[in-house]
Each structure stands twice: as C-alpha cells, then as structure tokens.
Amino acid sequence: MSHRNRSSIRPWIVFTVVLVVLVLAAGGAFLLLRPHGGSPFGGRSGAHITVGLRSKPSSLDIRTNGERAVEQALVDNVYQTLVTMDSERAISANVAARWSESTDGLRYSFHLREGATFADGSPLNASAVVASLQRTIQGKQVGADDLKHVASVENPDETTVVITLHEPNPRLLEALAGRAGVIINPNAHDADFAHTSYGSGPFTVSSFTGDTIELARNERYWQDKPALARVTLRYMPSDEALVGGMRDGSLDVALPQGAQAASELAKIDGVQVSDGISTRKTLVAFNNAGSSPFSDEQVRQFTRFAIDAAQIARTQPDAKAQLSGPISQLQPGYEDLNALFPFDLERAQSMRWYFAAGYFTPFTLLTDKAHHDLAQRIVDEMAAIPMPVTLEVVDSATLASRVAAGDYTCALIEMDEPHDYTRFVDGSAMFGYQNGAAQEQYAKALAQTDFASYREQLRAFDRIVSQDAASAWLYTGKDVVATRSHVQGLPVDLTSWRLPLAHVRA
C-alpha cells in the first residue's frame, strides 16, 4: 500500500522541481535582459537613465540664476522647498510637515519634519531654514521679491520656524513652494554654486559641463531613496536632435519644446509619448490703448465671438486645453470660462454693424514665424466679421519687444510666468488695459489673510477680465514627454517647469 503511494507522489516531485528550475531560469533571464540593470521591483538599483532636454542653464547657482532651466533640473531633485504644490495645485507638505496661520494673516508657524538632513549629513533643522530664508531676503536672491512683506524669520526651537509679516500676504505659501522657499545648506559659505549643489533633495550634482548635468543618488536622503543611482541631463540643440537620440538609443527620455516632435517620437519602436498640461498660455493680445480699435469693449467682444477658440484648442498640436481667461488651469484662481464667448460669427457680425462701414482703418495681427499658420487662421476668422486685418510676421525677439512696448494693435503671443495675469492691472503698456472693477477685485484678493480666500477672490478677478474681453485667450499648452518602455514613474504635467525624478524607475 505504501509502495503505491510513493509511486504516485514521485511524478509530482519531478514536476515541482522542473517548475521551480524554469521559474528561476526565467527570472534570471529577465534580470539579465532588463535594460540598464534596473530593478524589476521598483526598489533601489544601480539604474542610470539619460534625459534629453532643450534649454540648458547657464549656471547652477540656484541663488542668482532665475532661468527656468535651473528650476526644471534642480528643484525637487537637488533642492527642496519649505512647502510644495500637489498635482491639484494645492499647498502641501514638503520640508515642513504642517503649518498654521494666525487669523490676522501676519504670523505663519511651520513645523518641520524630524530627521531631515542635507546631502552632506548636516541637519536640516529650523536654524538652517531660518538662515537660508534670511540669506534669500538680505542677499536679494531669486525669489526675494516674493518675501518683501516678511518682517522676521525666527525659530523658537529646532523643529519650528515662525515667519512674521508687516502686512498680510496671501501669496506667502505659494511663494514658499517656489524659488523663494528653496532651502540651501547654511554651511555652503564660499561654495562653487555655479557648478555644484548644496541641497537636501534625493540627488546631488556630481558634475556639470554646460551641456550635461550628472545627478547621483543622495545616499543620505532623509526620505525614501530614489530607485535610480544616476541621471544624466543632456541638453540638445534642437527637437530633431532629441528625436535622433531616442531613435539611436542614446536617450531614455526626451522632452521636446515643440509638440510637432511628438508624432516623430511616436513612430519609434519601444517609445511611449505622453503629454501633460503646462502653464503656457496662447492668446490674441489686444492693445487697449485709445488709438487702437480694441479700446472699445464691443470690438473686443465681437472679435472673441468670431474666433473659434474651442476648435483651435482641439486641433493645434501644442494645445492641451481651451483657455478663456488670464489665469490658466494650474494657477491659483482658475475658473472655466469657456462658455463666455462661444464661437458665433453671426453674433459677431451683428455687433460689428453697430459701427459705420469706414470706422475701422487697416491694421495687422503681429506674430512670429513659429505661430504663422495659426495667426493666418485667426486673421481669416477676423476678416470674416469683417475687419480690415492682415498678417505681420516678425522674429520672436521683435515680437516680444513690440508687445512689451505696446507697439501693436493685436498680436498672437504666448505668456508663461507665475503671475503674468497682473499685466492686466499693473498699468503697463503691454496691454494698455484699464478696468477699475478688475483693479478693485485684484486688490481685494491681495487683501485676504489666507491662501484659500485669496484663490477664491482671484477667480472673481479672472471672470471680470475675461468678460471684458481684455484679450482673446485660446488655449493652455502641453508638455510632451517621450520615454522608453523600461522607464516608469515620470510625471507629465509641468515638466517644462520642474522635472521630479525621485520616483522614476528603470
């Protein structure tokens, strides 16, 4: 009896042994074939990726270099801010685990995470935060203007930082999530900031040659250490060079500046192309000065009705979402205002006939070569009202100069700065726009004592400016990210602004 049982068990033992051997062999082959030796389980590894970018920083000095490229490469990777903004653009914890505000908006208390350190192992405590913020203010470093309301920065203990203001500033938390809130190691007195780094982030700068930044994993990082051991940021002269790098395998990730490159990248085997939203706004700027036809509210409004912004947003290669006001989707105060000026040529024509046939003298829509085709489309739509408009194309530098000086009638432009909507209340020549209600509402927003109330009041400001048709907003642009199939965890939104690499796996 027992002999028959042993005979029946033997085939199962053989089967089990063979199965285990096959599983181990398959697993070994997977590890051998995995690109760059990355961990298949997403943990720490010796993985290395190369990221292709366009705009290279002239210096890595986070204190004095205000270029976008510096923030894209270093903030969230090498340097960290006191607080940050999450994917919904709400203020969230970073170096500070939590914070509180006084009811009068004059005192902010930040409670820091315990155990945080800089890359050299020195403590990232309240004394270090105070020293860093004071240097930013006193040295008039990048971001100092956003801290102009600060009266004092103190630390009652080594886990608490208290900022006291001269007057309420509801933008303070937003500022501390940006360049003003970058925390720099106070031990870096006479350091070479232009070529190396002194932060607390998941990576350190191991070398900088001008065309290449080498990042190395910070083995002393106080949070979960990054999966990647090294990252090379390689700056390329053109989108075509980025496409070539992805095609020949020298790049693992590419971030082209133009959306047109996306179609070429998508044709490469093993490459996935994604796009996220940016803060870059494309609009038809109206010169509201008295000599311009767009000084008249009705002219501005019927022009907006004649431009099919929804269709433009659907068909432009670089468009991510339609935009109908001065504040974009990822800026505090955004409101969906697309219903205010739907495409309605008949309504535009009806409003146009309020003016005499010869009332409008010929004028041009100014733009640069990069926007030629879209500008011609808009000229055709405006001419259908009819308006006596033709296209004028100049180089990008001339476009920027003339628009800033108010030397134009209308222009197709891009805007992409954190508070660029203030151009509609600062009295500058750029738009020549004067609206008492808008100025009053903006002042009301700034008078709030907390960020949430400030954001709500900005929404009202956004609506006032859009209803008055201060310009004709078209769309918010996209950021394109191309990755090889083995690269995982790279975000897609706002990658032209910041490129966080801590959670990327390969």
VOMI-12172 format. One record per residue (C-alpha): residue number from 1; residue in one letter; x, y, z negated. Coordinates in Angstrom, 3 decimals. Layout:
BEGIN
NUM;a;X;Y;Z
...
This chain:
BEGIN
1;m;0.000;0.000;0.000
2;s;2.714;2.432;-0.991
3;h;4.722;1.489;2.102
4;r;1.859;2.544;4.385
5;n;1.603;5.941;2.565
6;r;5.319;6.641;3.071
7;s;4.999;5.801;6.765
8;s;2.090;8.183;7.196
9;i;3.913;11.017;5.408
10;r;7.166;10.707;7.419
11;p;5.843;12.322;10.667
12;w;4.602;15.316;8.692
13;i;8.030;15.788;7.100
14;v;9.679;15.732;10.521
15;f;7.109;18.181;11.888
16;t;7.626;20.585;8.969
17;v;11.425;20.520;9.317
18;v;11.214;21.207;13.059
19;l;8.742;24.051;12.489
20;v;10.999;25.725;9.903
21;v;14.007;25.459;12.230
22;l;12.059;27.016;15.097
23;v;10.820;29.882;12.917
24;l;14.329;30.626;11.649
25;a;15.741;30.478;15.170
26;a;13.071;32.816;16.475
27;g;13.663;35.232;13.631
28;g;17.408;35.194;14.245
29;a;16.921;35.820;17.941
30;f;14.576;38.723;17.145
31;l;17.170;40.324;14.886
32;l;19.910;39.829;17.487
33;l;17.833;41.285;20.301
34;r;16.420;44.216;18.324
35;p;17.854;47.497;19.724
36;h;20.374;49.360;17.565
37;g;20.255;46.671;14.876
38;g;17.214;48.292;13.242
39;s;15.283;46.566;10.512
40;p;12.072;44.947;11.782
41;f;10.505;45.550;8.401
42;g;10.920;49.312;8.414
43;g;13.336;49.417;5.466
44;r;16.831;50.869;5.287
45;s;19.138;49.767;8.052
46;g;22.191;50.785;9.992
47;a;19.997;52.057;12.814
48;h;21.042;55.027;14.912
49;i;18.965;56.968;17.428
50;t;19.758;59.803;19.805
51;v;17.188;62.568;20.248
52;g;17.293;64.796;23.307
53;l;16.286;68.432;22.780
54;r;16.449;71.661;24.748
55;s;17.092;74.835;22.706
56;k;20.302;74.469;20.736
57;p;21.106;76.551;17.639
58;s;23.990;78.991;17.875
59;s;24.837;78.285;14.228
60;l;23.611;76.014;11.441
61;d;23.611;78.846;8.908
62;i;20.095;78.489;7.549
63;r;20.534;81.745;5.616
64;t;21.193;84.064;8.551
65;n;20.095;82.272;11.723
66;g;16.412;82.843;12.412
67;e;16.332;80.766;15.601
68;r;13.524;78.230;15.959
69;a;16.095;75.547;16.835
70;v;17.662;75.757;13.373
71;e;14.364;75.134;11.627
72;q;13.467;72.329;14.026
73;a;16.706;70.475;13.312
74;l;17.371;71.176;9.644
75;v;14.207;71.953;7.671
76;d;12.642;68.744;6.268
77;n;15.746;66.817;7.341
78;v;18.664;68.551;5.647
79;y;16.979;71.328;3.683
80;q;13.694;71.240;1.806
81;t;11.244;73.954;0.841
82;l;9.671;74.574;-2.537
83;v;6.235;73.591;-1.199
84;t;5.173;72.438;2.250
85;m;2.138;72.205;4.527
86;d;0.479;68.891;5.257
87;s;-0.949;67.735;8.590
88;e;-4.122;69.730;7.887
89;r;-2.010;72.864;7.228
90;a;-2.939;72.873;3.547
91;i;-0.268;73.727;0.968
92;s;1.104;70.534;-0.601
93;a;3.836;69.397;-2.960
94;n;7.496;69.178;-1.979
95;v;10.335;70.123;-4.343
96;a;7.574;71.458;-6.587
97;a;5.243;68.657;-7.668
98;r;2.467;71.064;-8.675
99;w;1.835;74.749;-9.349
100;s;-0.664;77.135;-10.855
101;e;-1.616;80.762;-10.282
102;s;-2.840;83.444;-12.632
103;t;-6.327;84.795;-11.957
104;d;-4.909;88.202;-11.002
105;g;-2.601;86.600;-8.414
106;l;0.541;88.089;-9.952
107;r;2.120;85.017;-11.540
108;y;2.887;81.634;-9.993
109;s;4.275;78.738;-12.049
110;f;5.914;75.856;-10.178
111;h;6.616;72.551;-11.909
112;l;9.463;70.705;-10.225
113;r;9.907;67.008;-9.597
114;e;12.272;65.410;-12.076
115;g;15.430;63.672;-10.907
116;a;15.810;65.646;-7.680
117;t;19.363;66.307;-6.529
118;f;21.286;67.989;-3.770
119;a;23.330;65.888;-1.365
120;d;26.476;66.374;-3.470
121;g;24.694;64.908;-6.507
122;s;24.225;68.172;-8.397
123;p;20.784;68.652;-9.956
124;l;18.004;70.351;-8.031
125;n;16.530;71.928;-11.123
126;a;14.815;75.202;-11.927
127;s;18.131;77.046;-12.299
128;a;19.099;76.014;-8.772
129;v;15.738;77.080;-7.340
130;v;15.921;80.461;-9.065
131;a;19.473;81.039;-7.824
132;s;18.507;80.103;-4.266
133;l;15.428;82.351;-4.138
134;q;17.310;85.258;-5.697
135;r;20.070;84.950;-3.098
136;t;17.494;84.946;-0.314
137;i;15.940;88.157;-1.647
138;q;19.112;90.002;-2.638
139;g;21.073;88.898;0.430
140;k;18.186;89.787;2.766
141;q;18.444;86.339;4.283
142;v;15.949;84.853;6.757
143;g;12.554;84.833;5.030
144;a;13.368;87.644;2.604
145;d;10.690;89.905;4.118
146;d;8.072;87.376;3.050
147;l;9.214;87.777;-0.561
148;k;9.105;91.571;-0.695
149;h;6.328;91.532;-3.319
150;v;8.430;89.498;-5.760
151;a;9.270;91.307;-8.996
152;s;11.155;88.467;-10.698
153;v;12.076;84.789;-10.412
154;e;12.739;83.045;-13.721
155;n;12.961;79.571;-15.241
156;p;11.712;79.155;-18.822
157;d;13.075;75.586;-18.666
158;e;14.808;73.334;-16.143
159;t;11.597;71.971;-14.643
160;t;9.619;75.223;-14.316
161;v;10.036;78.208;-12.006
162;v;7.932;81.341;-12.556
163;i;7.543;83.946;-9.806
164;t;6.039;87.293;-10.795
165;l;4.788;89.738;-8.160
166;h;4.470;93.509;-8.048
167;e;1.098;93.086;-6.358
168;p;-0.952;90.124;-5.147
169;n;0.379;88.327;-2.097
170;p;-1.930;85.504;-0.973
171;r;0.685;84.526;1.611
172;l;3.270;83.598;-1.020
173;l;2.643;79.846;-0.892
174;e;2.649;79.931;2.897
175;a;5.981;81.772;2.777
176;l;7.464;79.263;0.327
177;a;6.532;76.476;2.739
178;g;8.618;78.269;5.388
179;r;12.082;79.769;5.660
180;a;11.618;81.877;2.515
181;g;11.184;78.701;0.473
182;v;14.291;76.829;1.673
183;i;16.300;75.718;-1.367
184;i;20.087;75.887;-0.914
185;n;22.638;74.332;-3.245
186;p;23.883;77.163;-5.514
187;n;27.325;75.520;-5.640
188;a;27.864;76.465;-1.983
189;h;29.524;79.834;-2.553
190;d;32.115;80.182;0.193
191;a;30.988;77.211;2.225
192;d;31.000;76.925;6.009
193;f;27.258;77.203;6.523
194;a;27.697;77.649;10.260
195;h;28.879;74.065;10.751
196;t;27.715;72.023;7.778
197;s;24.849;71.900;5.277
198;y;24.080;72.234;1.583
199;g;20.588;70.927;1.073
200;s;18.602;68.241;-0.708
201;g;16.944;66.523;2.248
202;p;17.094;62.917;3.459
203;f;20.019;63.663;5.803
204;t;23.259;65.605;5.773
205;v;25.129;67.179;8.684
206;s;28.214;65.105;9.439
207;s;29.290;67.160;12.463
208;f;28.202;69.979;14.751
209;t;29.849;70.603;18.115
210;g;27.424;73.113;19.620
211;d;25.778;70.637;21.983
212;t;25.372;67.896;19.376
213;i;24.375;67.700;15.712
214;e;25.183;64.460;13.901
215;l;22.948;63.683;10.926
216;a;23.859;60.999;8.381
217;r;21.611;59.403;5.793
218;n;21.881;61.117;2.406
219;e;22.703;58.194;0.141
220;r;21.917;60.345;-2.898
221;y;18.464;61.328;-1.615
222;w;16.087;61.550;-4.552
223;q;13.038;60.142;-2.751
224;d;12.710;57.038;-0.547
225;k;15.826;56.966;1.571
226;p;15.360;57.141;5.341
227;a;15.397;53.949;7.405
228;l;17.829;55.486;9.908
229;a;21.501;55.611;8.986
230;r;22.369;58.185;11.644
231;v;20.611;60.511;14.067
232;t;22.265;62.355;16.938
233;l;20.520;65.522;18.100
234;r;21.769;66.127;21.639
235;y;20.933;69.395;23.388
236;m;20.375;69.133;27.122
237;p;20.385;71.905;29.765
238;s;17.044;71.018;31.379
239;d;13.960;68.841;31.176
240;e;15.334;66.950;34.168
241;a;18.412;66.047;32.117
242;l;16.164;64.762;29.345
243;v;14.277;62.579;31.811
244;g;17.595;61.273;33.128
245;g;18.769;60.459;29.613
246;m;15.628;58.457;28.905
247;r;15.958;56.690;32.240
248;d;19.621;55.661;31.789
249;g;19.146;54.669;28.143
250;s;21.414;57.298;26.571
251;l;18.442;58.836;24.727
252;d;15.930;57.148;22.443
253;v;13.688;60.197;22.067
254;a;13.124;63.233;24.292
255;l;11.306;66.479;23.541
256;p;10.937;68.388;26.819
257;q;9.895;72.032;26.801
258;g;7.605;71.700;29.811
259;a;4.611;69.398;29.914
260;q;5.339;68.649;33.570
261;a;8.161;66.343;32.469
262;a;5.648;64.097;30.715
263;s;4.492;62.484;33.953
264;e;8.084;61.581;34.907
265;l;8.838;60.219;31.445
266;a;5.679;58.098;31.511
267;k;6.964;56.279;34.612
268;i;9.974;54.871;32.735
269;d;9.580;51.287;31.528
270;g;9.573;50.955;27.750
271;v;8.944;54.658;27.145
272;q;5.831;55.932;25.410
273;v;4.771;59.560;25.919
274;s;2.638;61.289;23.301
275;d;1.620;64.876;22.797
276;g;0.614;66.853;19.745
277;i;-0.609;70.333;19.101
278;s;1.676;73.328;18.689
279;t;1.075;76.932;17.607
280;r;1.920;78.279;21.083
281;k;-0.933;80.380;22.464
282;t;-1.526;81.211;26.135
283;l;-3.712;84.235;26.772
284;v;-4.556;87.064;29.119
285;a;-3.414;90.122;27.197
286;f;-5.473;93.253;27.699
287;n;-3.883;96.683;27.386
288;n;-6.470;98.566;25.346
289;a;-4.811;101.976;25.780
290;g;-7.036;104.816;27.007
291;s;-5.671;104.789;30.565
292;s;-6.478;101.099;31.033
293;p;-9.855;99.774;32.234
294;f;-9.639;97.360;29.289
295;s;-10.013;100.231;26.842
296;d;-13.733;99.631;27.414
297;e;-15.214;96.820;25.315
298;q;-17.712;95.843;28.007
299;v;-14.951;95.440;30.606
300;r;-13.028;93.195;28.252
301;q;-16.119;91.138;27.532
302;f;-17.269;90.627;31.114
303;t;-13.723;89.662;32.074
304;r;-13.775;86.964;29.402
305;f;-17.079;85.624;30.750
306;a;-15.539;85.425;34.240
307;i;-12.507;83.373;33.141
308;d;-13.292;79.669;32.775
309;a;-11.133;79.074;29.703
310;a;-12.679;75.677;28.963
311;q;-11.824;74.346;32.431
312;i;-8.346;75.854;32.251
313;a;-7.736;74.144;28.899
314;r;-8.854;70.818;30.369
315;t;-6.669;70.987;33.460
316;q;-3.447;72.810;32.534
317;p;-0.624;70.300;31.969
318;d;0.683;72.148;28.898
319;a;-2.723;72.723;27.261
320;k;-3.738;70.766;24.171
321;a;-6.937;72.549;23.154
322;q;-9.040;75.547;24.146
323;l;-8.458;78.661;22.051
324;s;-10.765;81.649;21.797
325;g;-9.252;83.893;19.146
326;p;-5.935;85.303;17.893
327;i;-5.399;82.567;15.261
328;s;-4.519;79.092;16.541
329;q;-5.668;75.735;15.172
330;l;-2.648;75.208;12.903
331;q;-2.570;78.722;11.467
332;p;-4.434;79.668;8.286
333;g;-7.706;81.379;9.197
334;y;-8.512;79.483;12.393
335;e;-12.145;79.189;13.411
336;d;-13.585;77.512;16.505
337;l;-14.889;80.477;18.533
338;n;-15.202;78.777;21.908
339;a;-18.953;79.445;22.046
340;l;-18.495;83.241;22.049
341;f;-17.513;83.597;25.721
342;p;-18.521;80.541;27.769
343;f;-17.854;80.756;31.493
344;d;-20.766;82.740;33.002
345;l;-19.917;84.518;36.249
346;e;-23.475;85.775;36.765
347;r;-23.435;87.462;33.386
348;a;-20.020;88.955;34.108
349;q;-21.257;90.334;37.429
350;s;-24.389;91.746;35.812
351;m;-22.307;93.567;33.186
352;r;-19.886;94.768;35.886
353;w;-22.618;96.585;37.829
354;y;-23.124;98.953;34.921
355;f;-20.049;100.724;36.354
356;a;-20.026;102.632;39.643
357;a;-18.567;100.917;42.705
358;g;-15.421;103.070;42.743
359;y;-14.963;103.222;38.984
360;f;-12.041;100.776;38.861
361;t;-8.746;101.550;40.557
362;p;-6.481;98.687;41.701
363;f;-4.338;97.089;39.007
364;t;-2.170;93.973;38.594
365;l;-2.108;90.918;36.398
366;l;1.505;90.678;35.235
367;t;3.180;87.311;34.592
368;d;6.404;85.361;35.098
369;k;7.310;82.631;37.573
370;a;6.552;79.818;35.153
371;h;2.891;80.876;34.982
372;h;2.421;81.820;38.630
373;d;-0.183;79.204;39.555
374;l;-2.378;79.758;36.505
375;a;-2.095;83.531;36.924
376;q;-3.258;83.277;40.541
377;r;-6.245;81.250;39.411
378;i;-7.153;83.947;36.898
379;v;-6.713;86.685;39.488
380;d;-9.145;84.812;41.754
381;e;-11.674;84.485;38.935
382;m;-11.415;88.185;38.064
383;a;-11.678;89.163;41.729
384;a;-14.962;87.260;41.906
385;i;-16.576;89.696;39.422
386;p;-15.392;91.731;41.457
387;m;-12.358;93.541;40.019
388;p;-9.573;95.106;42.184
389;v;-6.770;92.963;40.744
390;t;-3.671;91.448;42.357
391;l;-0.830;89.344;41.003
392;e;2.552;90.780;39.971
393;v;5.290;88.269;39.162
394;v;8.480;89.247;37.312
395;d;11.162;87.365;35.425
396;s;10.404;86.302;31.848
397;a;12.647;88.927;30.233
398;t;10.953;91.736;32.181
399;l;7.532;90.351;31.284
400;a;8.363;90.337;27.579
401;s;9.856;93.818;27.714
402;r;6.983;95.400;29.602
403;v;4.269;93.787;27.480
404;a;6.015;94.846;24.255
405;a;6.183;98.422;25.559
406;g;2.563;98.426;26.750
407;d;3.706;98.885;30.366
408;y;0.985;96.760;31.967
409;t;-2.780;96.605;32.491
410;c;-3.316;92.910;31.829
411;a;-0.803;90.077;31.581
412;l;-0.689;86.312;31.267
413;i;1.615;85.614;28.310
414;e;2.483;83.183;25.531
415;m;2.674;84.016;21.821
416;d;4.138;81.766;19.133
417;e;5.021;83.385;15.829
418;p;3.544;82.644;12.383
419;h;1.719;85.973;12.037
420;d;1.578;87.178;15.632
421;y;-2.145;87.986;15.239
422;t;-1.070;91.073;13.275
423;r;-0.279;92.628;16.661
424;f;-3.985;93.455;16.810
425;v;-3.834;95.586;13.646
426;d;-0.296;96.963;13.499
427;g;-0.884;99.806;15.965
428;s;1.902;98.613;18.255
429;a;1.998;99.435;21.949
430;m;1.807;95.759;22.882
431;f;-1.999;95.655;22.957
432;g;-2.797;99.288;22.135
433;y;-5.742;97.869;20.215
434;q;-7.627;99.931;17.617
435;n;-10.564;98.491;15.718
436;g;-11.490;99.856;12.312
437;a;-13.563;96.809;11.375
438;a;-10.674;94.471;12.211
439;q;-8.198;96.544;10.219
440;e;-10.552;96.692;7.250
441;q;-11.130;92.928;7.326
442;y;-7.422;92.181;7.615
443;a;-6.699;94.458;4.651
444;k;-9.407;92.612;2.728
445;a;-7.693;89.298;3.486
446;l;-4.356;90.579;2.206
447;a;-6.016;91.872;-0.973
448;q;-7.077;88.371;-2.028
449;t;-5.348;86.814;-5.008
450;d;-5.219;83.215;-3.770
451;f;-4.452;81.376;-0.552
452;a;-7.888;79.784;-0.104
453;s;-9.704;83.129;-0.273
454;y;-7.114;84.703;1.994
455;r;-7.712;81.973;4.579
456;e;-11.488;82.490;4.460
457;q;-11.166;86.245;4.942
458;l;-8.787;85.676;7.862
459;r;-11.496;83.622;9.547
460;a;-13.746;86.669;9.496
461;f;-10.909;88.763;10.945
462;d;-10.390;86.163;13.685
463;r;-14.058;86.402;14.676
464;i;-14.130;90.227;14.741
465;v;-11.138;90.452;17.067
466;s;-12.451;87.732;19.367
467;q;-15.994;89.146;19.577
468;d;-14.489;92.477;20.551
469;a;-12.560;90.671;23.320
470;a;-9.248;92.261;22.379
471;s;-7.727;89.752;24.818
472;a;-8.821;86.617;26.666
473;w;-7.377;83.620;24.853
474;l;-7.128;80.440;26.897
475;y;-5.528;77.535;25.073
476;t;-3.107;76.245;22.477
477;g;-0.141;74.422;23.970
478;k;1.021;70.869;23.435
479;d;4.331;69.485;22.223
480;v;5.437;66.435;24.232
481;v;7.347;63.585;22.585
482;a;8.751;60.620;24.544
483;t;10.067;57.612;22.599
484;r;11.436;54.200;23.414
485;s;9.273;51.336;22.207
486;h;11.560;50.478;19.279
487;v;11.265;53.980;17.781
488;q;8.359;54.289;15.361
489;g;7.066;56.876;12.906
490;l;7.967;60.091;14.731
491;p;5.281;62.784;14.313
492;v;3.894;64.569;17.366
493;d;2.351;67.792;16.048
494;l;4.515;70.917;15.749
495;t;7.670;69.103;16.878
496;s;8.891;72.245;18.632
497;w;8.916;73.873;15.186
498;r;10.040;71.061;12.898
499;l;11.164;67.503;13.596
500;p;10.985;65.471;10.345
501;l;12.968;62.238;10.701
502;a;12.796;60.731;7.201
503;h;10.116;58.176;8.107
504;v;11.341;57.263;11.589
505;r;12.258;53.597;12.139
506;a;14.202;51.962;14.945
